[in-house]
């Protein structure tokens, strides 16, 4: 529960890029936009054994008011997917799952 008894929902997003500098640039841009929990992490993707093959990911965790229609969550997904593609990466709609 968020302040005042309003139900808060945590939304996780993962934008994956082949280069660290691109991931850091995107993370800085999202932080500048007001996203408060943005991290650059090294992402070991399925089937990759060599650490040199791991890609760089921007993990965004956003707390927001519950939205039963899904419009806010869908808008974030669309925004992050477009941003990932714009920078030569891809968007994982289900990080950790």
Biopython code that builds the backbone (N, CA, C, O; Angstrom):
import numpy as np
from Bio.PDB.StructureBuilder import StructureBuilder

atoms = [
    (1, "UNK", "N", (0.828, -1.190, 0.000)),
    (1, "UNK", "CA", (0.000, 0.000, 0.000)),
    (1, "UNK", "C", (0.869, 1.249, 0.000)),
    (1, "UNK", "O", (1.854, 1.327, 0.734)),
    (2, "UNK", "N", (0.518, 2.181, -0.789)),
    (2, "UNK", "CA", (1.208, 3.461, -0.827)),
    (2, "UNK", "C", (0.589, 4.372, 0.224)),
    (2, "UNK", "O", (-0.327, 3.978, 0.947)),
    (3, "UNK", "N", (1.099, 5.584, 0.297)),
    (3, "UNK", "CA", (0.582, 6.565, 1.242)),
    (3, "UNK", "C", (-0.905, 6.773, 1.050)),
    (3, "UNK", "O", (-1.401, 6.726, -0.075)),
    (4, "UNK", "N", (-1.627, 7.005, 2.154)),
    (4, "UNK", "CA", (-3.044, 7.314, 2.077)),
    (4, "UNK", "C", (-3.919, 6.138, 1.728)),
    (4, "UNK", "O", (-5.076, 6.342, 1.363)),
    (5, "UNK", "N", (-3.422, 4.900, 1.821)),
    (5, "UNK", "CA", (-4.233, 3.732, 1.563)),
    (5, "UNK", "C", (-4.443, 3.417, 0.096)),
    (5, "UNK", "O", (-5.272, 2.570, -0.236)),
    (6, "UNK", "N", (-3.713, 4.077, -0.791)),
    (6, "UNK", "CA", (-3.830, 3.797, -2.227)),
    (6, "UNK", "C", (-2.924, 2.625, -2.557)),
    (6, "UNK", "O", (-1.757, 2.601, -2.165)),
    (7, "UNK", "N", (-3.459, 1.667, -3.270)),
    (7, "UNK", "CA", (-2.700, 0.477, -3.641)),
    (7, "UNK", "C", (-1.648, 0.830, -4.691)),
    (7, "UNK", "O", (-1.965, 1.394, -5.738)),
    (8, "UNK", "N", (-0.397, 0.490, -4.396)),
    (8, "UNK", "CA", (0.689, 0.734, -5.338)),
    (8, "UNK", "C", (1.104, -0.589, -5.974)),
    (8, "UNK", "O", (1.079, -1.639, -5.331)),
    (9, "UNK", "N", (1.480, -0.520, -7.228)),
    (9, "UNK", "CA", (1.911, -1.689, -7.983)),
    (9, "UNK", "C", (3.331, -1.416, -8.460)),
    (9, "UNK", "O", (3.642, -0.309, -8.901)),
    (10, "UNK", "N", (4.188, -2.421, -8.371)),
    (10, "UNK", "CA", (5.549, -2.279, -8.873)),
    (10, "UNK", "C", (5.610, -2.905, -10.263)),
    (10, "UNK", "O", (5.152, -4.026, -10.484)),
    (11, "UNK", "N", (6.179, -2.159, -11.177)),
    (11, "UNK", "CA", (6.285, -2.566, -12.564)),
    (11, "UNK", "C", (7.767, -2.684, -12.917)),
    (11, "UNK", "O", (8.515, -1.720, -12.760)),
    (12, "UNK", "N", (8.202, -3.862, -13.394)),
    (12, "UNK", "CA", (9.600, -4.084, -13.778)),
    (12, "UNK", "C", (9.722, -4.128, -15.294)),
    (12, "UNK", "O", (8.883, -4.700, -15.990)),
    (13, "UNK", "N", (10.786, -3.511, -15.786)),
    (13, "UNK", "CA", (11.035, -3.458, -17.226)),
    (13, "UNK", "C", (12.513, -3.692, -17.474)),
    (13, "UNK", "O", (13.354, -3.273, -16.678)),
    (14, "UNK", "N", (12.835, -4.361, -18.579)),
    (14, "UNK", "CA", (14.221, -4.645, -18.921)),
    (14, "UNK", "C", (14.457, -4.301, -20.390)),
    (14, "UNK", "O", (13.814, -4.860, -21.279)),
    (15, "UNK", "N", (15.379, -3.383, -20.633)),
    (15, "UNK", "CA", (15.777, -2.992, -21.982)),
    (15, "UNK", "C", (17.191, -3.517, -22.171)),
    (15, "UNK", "O", (18.075, -3.180, -21.384)),
    (16, "UNK", "N", (17.430, -4.331, -23.191)),
    (16, "UNK", "CA", (18.703, -5.017, -23.363)),
    (16, "UNK", "C", (19.449, -4.454, -24.579)),
    (16, "UNK", "O", (18.880, -4.261, -25.653)),
    (17, "UNK", "N", (20.754, -4.199, -24.364)),
    (17, "UNK", "CA", (21.597, -3.607, -25.403)),
    (17, "UNK", "C", (22.913, -4.369, -25.506)),
    (17, "UNK", "O", (23.389, -4.916, -24.511)),
    (18, "UNK", "N", (23.506, -4.412, -26.697)),
    (18, "UNK", "CA", (24.771, -5.126, -26.849)),
    (18, "UNK", "C", (25.970, -4.369, -26.267)),
    (18, "UNK", "O", (26.995, -4.984, -25.970)),
    (19, "UNK", "N", (25.861, -3.061, -26.101)),
    (19, "UNK", "CA", (26.989, -2.245, -25.647)),
    (19, "UNK", "C", (26.683, -1.535, -24.331)),
    (19, "UNK", "O", (25.589, -1.008, -24.130)),
    (20, "UNK", "N", (27.663, -1.535, -23.450)),
    (20, "UNK", "CA", (27.504, -0.904, -22.132)),
    (20, "UNK", "C", (27.239, 0.600, -22.239)),
    (20, "UNK", "O", (26.382, 1.128, -21.532)),
    (21, "UNK", "N", (27.971, 1.291, -23.121)),
    (21, "UNK", "CA", (27.806, 2.739, -23.206)),
    (21, "UNK", "C", (26.394, 3.126, -23.648)),
    (21, "UNK", "O", (25.866, 4.147, -23.207)),
    (22, "UNK", "N", (25.786, 2.328, -24.506)),
    (22, "UNK", "CA", (24.412, 2.589, -24.934)),
    (22, "UNK", "C", (23.459, 2.393, -23.755)),
    (22, "UNK", "O", (22.561, 3.205, -23.532)),
    (23, "UNK", "N", (23.662, 1.310, -23.004)),
    (23, "UNK", "CA", (22.818, 1.055, -21.833)),
    (23, "UNK", "C", (22.942, 2.182, -20.825)),
    (23, "UNK", "O", (21.938, 2.620, -20.264)),
    (24, "UNK", "N", (24.160, 2.661, -20.584)),
    (24, "UNK", "CA", (24.358, 3.749, -19.627)),
    (24, "UNK", "C", (23.719, 5.045, -20.100)),
    (24, "UNK", "O", (23.173, 5.803, -19.298)),
    (25, "UNK", "N", (23.788, 5.300, -21.408)),
    (25, "UNK", "CA", (23.169, 6.501, -21.982)),
    (25, "UNK", "C", (21.649, 6.453, -21.815)),
    (25, "UNK", "O", (21.034, 7.444, -21.422)),
    (26, "UNK", "N", (21.050, 5.309, -22.112)),
    (26, "UNK", "CA", (19.600, 5.149, -21.973)),
    (26, "UNK", "C", (19.186, 5.267, -20.503)),
    (26, "UNK", "O", (18.180, 5.905, -20.193)),
    (27, "UNK", "N", (19.954, 4.658, -19.601)),
    (27, "UNK", "CA", (19.648, 4.728, -18.168)),
    (27, "UNK", "C", (19.702, 6.169, -17.675)),
    (27, "UNK", "O", (18.831, 6.598, -16.919)),
    (28, "UNK", "N", (20.710, 6.913, -18.093)),
    (28, "UNK", "CA", (20.829, 8.316, -17.686)),
    (28, "UNK", "C", (19.644, 9.134, -18.199)),
    (28, "UNK", "O", (19.114, 9.991, -17.492)),
    (29, "UNK", "N", (19.240, 8.858, -19.431)),
    (29, "UNK", "CA", (18.095, 9.561, -20.017)),
    (29, "UNK", "C", (16.809, 9.275, -19.236)),
    (29, "UNK", "O", (16.022, 10.185, -18.975)),
    (30, "UNK", "N", (16.602, 8.010, -18.866)),
    (30, "UNK", "CA", (15.401, 7.651, -18.102)),
    (30, "UNK", "C", (15.426, 8.266, -16.709)),
    (30, "UNK", "O", (14.390, 8.694, -16.199)),
    (31, "UNK", "N", (16.599, 8.311, -16.094)),
    (31, "UNK", "CA", (16.718, 8.965, -14.789)),
    (31, "UNK", "C", (16.381, 10.449, -14.905)),
    (31, "UNK", "O", (15.691, 11.006, -14.051)),
    (32, "UNK", "N", (16.875, 11.085, -15.973)),
    (32, "UNK", "CA", (16.582, 12.502, -16.210)),
    (32, "UNK", "C", (15.088, 12.741, -16.414)),
    (32, "UNK", "O", (14.573, 13.810, -16.087)),
    (33, "UNK", "N", (14.394, 11.733, -16.960)),
    (33, "UNK", "CA", (12.949, 11.851, -17.181)),
    (33, "UNK", "C", (12.150, 11.686, -15.891)),
    (33, "UNK", "O", (10.947, 11.949, -15.870)),
    (34, "UNK", "N", (12.816, 11.248, -14.808)),
    (34, "UNK", "CA", (12.120, 11.124, -13.534)),
    (34, "UNK", "C", (11.936, 9.715, -13.019)),
    (34, "UNK", "O", (11.365, 9.523, -11.946)),
    (35, "UNK", "N", (12.405, 8.723, -13.759)),
    (35, "UNK", "CA", (12.344, 7.360, -13.242)),
    (35, "UNK", "C", (13.390, 7.247, -12.137)),
    (35, "UNK", "O", (14.553, 7.593, -12.340)),
    (36, "UNK", "N", (12.975, 6.763, -10.972)),
    (36, "UNK", "CA", (13.849, 6.809, -9.804)),
    (36, "UNK", "C", (14.646, 5.539, -9.562)),
    (36, "UNK", "O", (15.689, 5.600, -8.911)),
    (37, "UNK", "N", (14.204, 4.399, -10.055)),
    (37, "UNK", "CA", (14.912, 3.140, -9.830)),
    (37, "UNK", "C", (15.355, 2.578, -11.177)),
    (37, "UNK", "O", (14.679, 1.736, -11.768)),
    (38, "UNK", "N", (16.503, 3.060, -11.650)),
    (38, "UNK", "CA", (17.048, 2.671, -12.947)),
    (38, "UNK", "C", (18.475, 2.170, -12.717)),
    (38, "UNK", "O", (19.296, 2.882, -12.139)),
    (39, "UNK", "N", (18.773, 0.944, -13.170)),
    (39, "UNK", "CA", (20.102, 0.360, -12.982)),
    (39, "UNK", "C", (20.589, -0.258, -14.280)),
    (39, "UNK", "O", (19.803, -0.796, -15.059)),
    (40, "UNK", "N", (21.897, -0.176, -14.504)),
    (40, "UNK", "CA", (22.524, -0.886, -15.620)),
    (40, "UNK", "C", (23.127, -2.153, -15.043)),
    (40, "UNK", "O", (23.894, -2.104, -14.082)),
    (41, "UNK", "N", (22.774, -3.296, -15.635)),
    (41, "UNK", "CA", (23.247, -4.589, -15.147)),
    (41, "UNK", "C", (23.770, -5.414, -16.319)),
    (41, "UNK", "O", (23.357, -5.218, -17.462)),
    (42, "UNK", "N", (24.670, -6.327, -16.027)),
    (42, "UNK", "CA", (25.158, -7.268, -17.042)),
    (42, "UNK", "C", (24.176, -8.411, -17.078)),
    (42, "UNK", "O", (23.908, -9.029, -16.047)),
    (43, "UNK", "N", (23.641, -8.703, -18.228)),
    (43, "UNK", "CA", (22.552, -9.674, -18.346)),
    (43, "UNK", "C", (23.026, -10.937, -19.043)),
    (43, "UNK", "O", (23.409, -10.906, -20.212)),
    (44, "UNK", "N", (22.999, -12.051, -18.317)),
    (44, "UNK", "CA", (23.304, -13.353, -18.906)),
    (44, "UNK", "C", (22.015, -13.902, -19.487)),
    (44, "UNK", "O", (21.085, -14.237, -18.753)),
    (45, "UNK", "N", (21.966, -13.990, -20.785)),
    (45, "UNK", "CA", (20.750, -14.451, -21.442)),
    (45, "UNK", "C", (20.788, -15.956, -21.650)),
    (45, "UNK", "O", (21.860, -16.561, -21.668)),
    (46, "UNK", "N", (19.639, -16.547, -21.804)),
    (46, "UNK", "CA", (19.524, -18.002, -21.976)),
    (46, "UNK", "C", (20.415, -18.483, -23.109)),
    (46, "UNK", "O", (20.407, -17.919, -24.203)),
    (47, "UNK", "N", (21.182, -19.527, -22.835)),
    (47, "UNK", "CA", (22.020, -20.123, -23.850)),
    (47, "UNK", "C", (23.400, -19.505, -23.987)),
    (47, "UNK", "O", (24.203, -19.976, -24.791)),
    (48, "UNK", "N", (23.694, -18.466, -23.224)),
    (48, "UNK", "CA", (24.995, -17.812, -23.297)),
    (48, "UNK", "C", (25.861, -18.266, -22.130)),
    (48, "UNK", "O", (25.536, -18.004, -20.972)),
    (49, "UNK", "N", (26.957, -18.943, -22.431)),
    (49, "UNK", "CA", (27.851, -19.430, -21.392)),
    (49, "UNK", "C", (29.038, -18.502, -21.171)),
    (49, "UNK", "O", (29.513, -18.364, -20.044)),
    (50, "UNK", "N", (29.509, -17.881, -22.208)),
    (50, "UNK", "CA", (30.694, -17.037, -22.148)),
    (50, "UNK", "C", (30.317, -15.644, -21.639)),
    (50, "UNK", "O", (29.418, -15.002, -22.184)),
    (51, "UNK", "N", (31.006, -15.181, -20.594)),
    (51, "UNK", "CA", (30.670, -13.871, -20.027)),
    (51, "UNK", "C", (30.885, -12.748, -21.036)),
    (51, "UNK", "O", (30.286, -11.680, -20.905)),
    (52, "UNK", "N", (31.730, -12.974, -22.041)),
    (52, "UNK", "CA", (31.929, -11.972, -23.087)),
    (52, "UNK", "C", (30.679, -11.791, -23.944)),
    (52, "UNK", "O", (30.491, -10.747, -24.569)),
    (53, "UNK", "N", (29.827, -12.817, -23.966)),
    (53, "UNK", "CA", (28.609, -12.756, -24.767)),
    (53, "UNK", "C", (27.443, -12.101, -24.035)),
    (53, "UNK", "O", (26.399, -11.846, -24.636)),
    (54, "UNK", "N", (27.610, -11.833, -22.767)),
    (54, "UNK", "CA", (26.524, -11.230, -21.999)),
    (54, "UNK", "C", (26.260, -9.817, -22.502)),
    (54, "UNK", "O", (27.172, -9.086, -22.887)),
    (55, "UNK", "N", (25.002, -9.467, -22.484)),
    (55, "UNK", "CA", (24.623, -8.136, -22.938)),
    (55, "UNK", "C", (24.407, -7.228, -21.734)),
    (55, "UNK", "O", (24.438, -7.677, -20.589)),
    (56, "UNK", "N", (24.189, -5.963, -22.005)),
    (56, "UNK", "CA", (23.962, -4.965, -20.964)),
    (56, "UNK", "C", (22.490, -4.607, -20.943)),
    (56, "UNK", "O", (21.868, -4.428, -21.990)),
    (57, "UNK", "N", (21.944, -4.505, -19.761)),
    (57, "UNK", "CA", (20.521, -4.231, -19.642)),
    (57, "UNK", "C", (20.276, -3.036, -18.735)),
    (57, "UNK", "O", (21.029, -2.764, -17.800)),
    (58, "UNK", "N", (19.211, -2.344, -19.041)),
    (58, "UNK", "CA", (18.726, -1.275, -18.178)),
    (58, "UNK", "C", (17.484, -1.824, -17.490)),
    (58, "UNK", "O", (16.480, -2.121, -18.136)),
    (59, "UNK", "N", (17.569, -1.951, -16.182)),
    (59, "UNK", "CA", (16.443, -2.447, -15.395)),
    (59, "UNK", "C", (15.737, -1.237, -14.802)),
    (59, "UNK", "O", (16.344, -0.445, -14.081)),
    (60, "UNK", "N", (14.454, -1.100, -15.110)),
    (60, "UNK", "CA", (13.648, 0.003, -14.593)),
    (60, "UNK", "C", (12.568, -0.595, -13.710)),
    (60, "UNK", "O", (11.815, -1.474, -14.128)),
    (61, "UNK", "N", (12.507, -0.107, -12.492)),
    (61, "UNK", "CA", (11.475, -0.552, -11.553)),
    (61, "UNK", "C", (10.676, 0.688, -11.188)),
    (61, "UNK", "O", (11.220, 1.658, -10.661)),
    (62, "UNK", "N", (9.401, 0.648, -11.468)),
    (62, "UNK", "CA", (8.552, 1.819, -11.281)),
    (62, "UNK", "C", (7.379, 1.469, -10.374)),
    (62, "UNK", "O", (6.646, 0.512, -10.622)),
    (63, "UNK", "N", (7.220, 2.251, -9.333)),
    (63, "UNK", "CA", (6.058, 2.074, -8.461)),
    (63, "UNK", "C", (4.987, 3.050, -8.921)),
    (63, "UNK", "O", (5.249, 4.237, -9.115)),
    (64, "UNK", "N", (3.784, 2.534, -9.091)),
    (64, "UNK", "CA", (2.691, 3.388, -9.563)),
    (64, "UNK", "C", (1.388, 2.953, -8.924)),
    (64, "UNK", "O", (1.295, 1.874, -8.338)),
    (65, "UNK", "N", (0.409, 3.786, -9.040)),
    (65, "UNK", "CA", (-0.915, 3.480, -8.515)),
    (65, "UNK", "C", (-1.516, 2.356, -9.347)),
    (65, "UNK", "O", (-1.352, 2.320, -10.566)),
    (66, "UNK", "N", (-2.211, 1.440, -8.685)),
    (66, "UNK", "CA", (-2.843, 0.323, -9.390)),
    (66, "UNK", "C", (-3.740, 0.845, -10.508)),
    (66, "UNK", "O", (-4.512, 1.785, -10.314)),
    (67, "UNK", "N", (-3.630, 0.230, -11.666)),
    (67, "UNK", "CA", (-4.357, 0.643, -12.857)),
    (67, "UNK", "C", (-5.022, -0.595, -13.445)),
    (67, "UNK", "O", (-4.404, -1.326, -14.220)),
    (68, "UNK", "N", (-6.275, -0.832, -13.080)),
    (68, "UNK", "CA", (-6.953, -2.051, -13.504)),
    (68, "UNK", "C", (-7.105, -2.170, -15.015)),
    (68, "UNK", "O", (-7.177, -3.279, -15.546)),
    (69, "UNK", "N", (-7.153, -1.038, -15.711)),
    (69, "UNK", "CA", (-7.313, -1.089, -17.167)),
    (69, "UNK", "C", (-6.023, -1.500, -17.863)),
    (69, "UNK", "O", (-6.051, -1.978, -18.997)),
    (70, "UNK", "N", (-4.881, -1.313, -17.181)),
    (70, "UNK", "CA", (-3.598, -1.661, -17.767)),
    (70, "UNK", "C", (-3.042, -0.612, -18.711)),
    (70, "UNK", "O", (-2.008, -0.834, -19.343)),
    (71, "UNK", "N", (-3.713, 0.532, -18.819)),
    (71, "UNK", "CA", (-3.288, 1.563, -19.761)),
    (71, "UNK", "C", (-1.907, 2.130, -19.419)),
    (71, "UNK", "O", (-1.086, 2.338, -20.312)),
    (72, "UNK", "N", (-1.652, 2.377, -18.144)),
    (72, "UNK", "CA", (-0.359, 2.942, -17.739)),
    (72, "UNK", "C", (0.752, 1.943, -18.006)),
    (72, "UNK", "O", (1.774, 2.292, -18.596)),
    (73, "UNK", "N", (0.562, 0.710, -17.577)),
    (73, "UNK", "CA", (1.557, -0.349, -17.796)),
    (73, "UNK", "C", (1.806, -0.547, -19.288)),
    (73, "UNK", "O", (2.953, -0.672, -19.716)),
    (74, "UNK", "N", (0.744, -0.575, -20.071)),
    (74, "UNK", "CA", (0.883, -0.744, -21.514)),
    (74, "UNK", "C", (1.629, 0.418, -22.151)),
    (74, "UNK", "O", (2.431, 0.226, -23.066)),
    (75, "UNK", "N", (1.362, 1.623, -21.664)),
    (75, "UNK", "CA", (2.058, 2.804, -22.179)),
    (75, "UNK", "C", (3.549, 2.742, -21.889)),
    (75, "UNK", "O", (4.369, 3.088, -22.739)),
    (76, "UNK", "N", (3.896, 2.299, -20.684)),
    (76, "UNK", "CA", (5.314, 2.151, -20.341)),
    (76, "UNK", "C", (5.977, 1.092, -21.215)),
    (76, "UNK", "O", (7.083, 1.303, -21.712)),
    (77, "UNK", "N", (5.311, -0.041, -21.404)),
    (77, "UNK", "CA", (5.865, -1.095, -22.250)),
    (77, "UNK", "C", (6.117, -0.584, -23.668)),
    (77, "UNK", "O", (7.178, -0.827, -24.242)),
    (78, "UNK", "N", (5.136, 0.121, -24.226)),
    (78, "UNK", "CA", (5.282, 0.664, -25.583)),
    (78, "UNK", "C", (6.446, 1.645, -25.647)),
    (78, "UNK", "O", (7.237, 1.618, -26.590)),
    (79, "UNK", "N", (6.547, 2.503, -24.652)),
    (79, "UNK", "CA", (7.616, 3.508, -24.598)),
    (79, "UNK", "C", (8.986, 2.842, -24.522)),
    (79, "UNK", "O", (9.900, 3.210, -25.260)),
    (80, "UNK", "N", (9.130, 1.858, -23.624)),
    (80, "UNK", "CA", (10.417, 1.201, -23.443)),
    (80, "UNK", "C", (10.786, 0.340, -24.648)),
    (80, "UNK", "O", (11.959, 0.261, -25.014)),
    (81, "UNK", "N", (9.806, -0.299, -25.263)),
    (81, "UNK", "CA", (10.072, -1.104, -26.456)),
    (81, "UNK", "C", (10.589, -0.220, -27.587)),
    (81, "UNK", "O", (11.554, -0.577, -28.263)),
    (82, "UNK", "N", (9.953, 0.926, -27.794)),
    (82, "UNK", "CA", (10.387, 1.856, -28.842)),
    (82, "UNK", "C", (11.787, 2.398, -28.536)),
    (82, "UNK", "O", (12.614, 2.523, -29.439)),
    (83, "UNK", "N", (12.050, 2.716, -27.277)),
    (83, "UNK", "CA", (13.356, 3.233, -26.878)),
    (83, "UNK", "C", (14.453, 2.197, -27.111)),
    (83, "UNK", "O", (15.529, 2.533, -27.608)),
    (84, "UNK", "N", (14.188, 0.942, -26.754)),
    (84, "UNK", "CA", (15.161, -0.128, -26.966)),
    (84, "UNK", "C", (15.474, -0.285, -28.457)),
    (84, "UNK", "O", (16.642, -0.364, -28.837)),
    (85, "UNK", "N", (14.445, -0.330, -29.296)),
    (85, "UNK", "CA", (14.648, -0.497, -30.735)),
    (85, "UNK", "C", (15.392, 0.698, -31.332)),
    (85, "UNK", "O", (16.228, 0.537, -32.222)),
    (86, "UNK", "N", (15.085, 1.882, -30.840)),
    (86, "UNK", "CA", (15.731, 3.110, -31.319)),
    (86, "UNK", "C", (17.250, 3.065, -31.100)),
    (86, "UNK", "O", (18.011, 3.663, -31.861)),
    (87, "UNK", "N", (17.678, 2.358, -30.061)),
    (87, "UNK", "CA", (19.094, 2.292, -29.714)),
    (87, "UNK", "C", (19.719, 0.930, -30.025)),
    (87, "UNK", "O", (20.764, 0.592, -29.470)),
    (88, "UNK", "N", (19.098, 0.152, -30.898)),
    (88, "UNK", "CA", (19.667, -1.113, -31.342)),
    (88, "UNK", "C", (19.552, -2.252, -30.343)),
    (88, "UNK", "O", (20.310, -3.219, -30.406)),
    (89, "UNK", "N", (18.610, -2.139, -29.429)),
    (89, "UNK", "CA", (18.418, -3.189, -28.430)),
    (89, "UNK", "C", (17.049, -3.814, -28.546)),
    (89, "UNK", "O", (16.381, -3.695, -29.574)),
    (90, "UNK", "N", (16.639, -4.472, -27.496)),
    (90, "UNK", "CA", (15.320, -5.097, -27.465)),
    (90, "UNK", "C", (14.748, -5.006, -26.059)),
    (90, "UNK", "O", (15.478, -4.807, -25.088)),
    (91, "UNK", "N", (13.453, -5.153, -25.968)),
    (91, "UNK", "CA", (12.728, -5.008, -24.710)),
    (91, "UNK", "C", (12.227, -6.381, -24.246)),
    (91, "UNK", "O", (11.612, -7.122, -25.013)),
    (92, "UNK", "N", (12.503, -6.701, -22.986)),
    (92, "UNK", "CA", (12.019, -7.939, -22.405)),
    (92, "UNK", "C", (10.749, -7.619, -21.620)),
    (92, "UNK", "O", (10.833, -6.979, -20.572)),
    (93, "UNK", "N", (9.579, -8.044, -22.092)),
    (93, "UNK", "CA", (8.322, -7.701, -21.420)),
    (93, "UNK", "C", (8.113, -8.456, -20.114)),
    (93, "UNK", "O", (7.240, -8.093, -19.325)),
    (94, "UNK", "N", (8.901, -9.500, -19.875)),
    (94, "UNK", "CA", (8.720, -10.302, -18.660)),
    (94, "UNK", "C", (10.064, -10.582, -17.984)),
    (94, "UNK", "O", (10.495, -11.734, -17.932)),
    (95, "UNK", "N", (10.730, -9.548, -17.468)),
    (95, "UNK", "CA", (12.027, -9.794, -16.830)),
    (95, "UNK", "C", (11.882, -10.698, -15.613)),
    (95, "UNK", "O", (10.972, -10.536, -14.800)),
    (96, "UNK", "N", (12.791, -11.645, -15.508)),
    (96, "UNK", "CA", (12.771, -12.550, -14.366)),
    (96, "UNK", "C", (11.696, -13.611, -14.441)),
    (96, "UNK", "O", (11.539, -14.386, -13.498)),
    (97, "UNK", "N", (10.957, -13.670, -15.520)),
    (97, "UNK", "CA", (9.871, -14.640, -15.578)),
    (97, "UNK", "C", (9.726, -15.168, -16.911)),
    (97, "UNK", "O", (8.856, -16.004, -17.152)),
]
sb = StructureBuilder()
sb.init_structure("model")
sb.init_model(0)
sb.init_chain("A")
sb.init_seg("    ")
for serial, (resi, resn, name, xyz) in enumerate(atoms, 1):
    if name == "N":
        sb.init_residue(resn, " ", resi, " ")
    sb.init_atom(name, np.array(xyz, "f"), 0.0, 1.0, " ", f" {name:<3s}", serial, name[0])
structure = sb.get_structure()
